[in-house]
Amino acid sequence: MRPFAVGLMLVSSLASVACATYSDDLVRAQRAYEASEDERALAIFRILEGDTSRLTPTDQAHYAYLRGMTDFRMGYKSEARHWLALASSMEQATPGSLPADWAKHMTESLKELNEEVFTAGIEALTNTPAAKRKADAEASGQDTSSDSAPAKKTKAKPSDDQ
């Protein structure tokens, strides 16, 4: 019975250490973000993304905010809008899950991204604007007809034969 108890204690201590590593990863990513090491922070966030469900609700809100702001800094506007919207909904569901200054920055950044979408469409959030993609494609000799508006389809009129 004693080896079983020792084994059980060992397994439970390893499980608690494993959970702590996700929080540790979040802390490392936050430090990288605060040091403006955006590429490093984003790399840690991407590794941690699959395990965010193992974080506490507050840590999940922190992850979404920090990930969104990192994407925002790096110009990944679509991704930034996604993560900041998640952080905003988490903050609404659990008020106080984000520090007040983070909530303020989140709201301002999300407002800016939303205004871009509302005025210029979702295309405004792409990393490469359509005009540049089209110019690059034309320069390389690729067919750009798919970038233009789709041709209108006409409805077939019912025939009098029926």
Buried (B, 14 or more C-beta within 10 A) or exposed (E): EEEEEEEEEEEEEEEEEEBEEBBEBBEBBBEBBEEEBBEBBBBBBEEBEEBBEBBEEEBBBBBBBBBBBBBBBBEBBBBBBBBBBBBBEBBEEEEEBBEEEBBEBBBEBBEBBBEBBEEEEEEBBBEEEEEEBBEEBEEEEEEEEEEEEEEEEEEEEEEEEE
